[in-house]
Amino acid sequence: MEKAIVYVVDDSDLVLDLVRTILERTDEFSCTCFSSGTDLLARLQPWKIDCVVADLKMPEVDGEELFQRVRECDPFVSLVIMTGFADVKTAVRLMEQGTFTVLEKPFSNEELVAAVKRATQNTHDLRNRREASKQAAELKARLTPEELEVLECVVEGLSNKVIANKLILSSRTLDRRKQSILKKLNVGTAAEAVALVIRTSGDSV
């Protein structure tokens, strides 16, 4: 099983060593440690990492700014913020900005591992949905304008009779277009075609 790539950032060498030891002991993570947010940003490899674990209070670039700048390069990576100053207002603000987890110090080994596992899984889920959406959009791009009209009606749940009347089509022409849609979208049923459209993340048909 391939290990998840985790970047750990803290201005305390003690914390860095502790977090790396805890995570790598599970044999599920491979950690790269940075003593500052600036150092991480200089060596950041977008789409290569699964999670960032960062201290909130750091000189130069703090955890909040770091996450915003990392997300500019890699919009789907999840962040775990470590802080000894987890007041409700700060935690809410961080979560609203997209921070996946706020982990209050001192935390247990189990809490850290569980938080990073959830964050890495979230990163994978977001990237998988993006890829599925991209593939679905590429398939939809194969359809003609006339086929897109039919597909839109199918997504609305209209019956064949209603679709034929709405688009002024014979039943034979409608059936031919529906079969062409299924073939181009590489699906076997109308329900699968609708599911594929949904995977385009709300894009219009």
HELIX and SHEET records of a PDB file:
HELIX    1   1 ASP A   13  ARG A   25  1                                  13    
HELIX    2   2 GLY A   37  ARG A   43  1                                   7    
HELIX    3   3 GLY A   63  CYS A   73  1                                  11    
HELIX    4   4 VAL A   88  GLU A   96  1                                   9    
HELIX    5   5 ASN A  109  LYS A  140  1                                  32    
HELIX    6   6 PRO A  145  VAL A  155  1                                  11    
HELIX    7   7 ASN A  160  LEU A  167  1                                   8    
HELIX    8   8 SER A  171  LEU A  185  1                                  15    
HELIX    9   9 ALA A  190  ILE A  198  1                                   9    
SHEET    1   A 5 PHE A  29  PHE A  34  0                                        
SHEET    2   A 5 ALA A   4  VAL A   9  1                                        
SHEET    3   A 5 CYS A  51  ASP A  55  1                                        
SHEET    4   A 5 SER A  78  THR A  83  1                                        
SHEET    5   A 5 THR A 101  GLU A 104  1                                        
END                                                                             
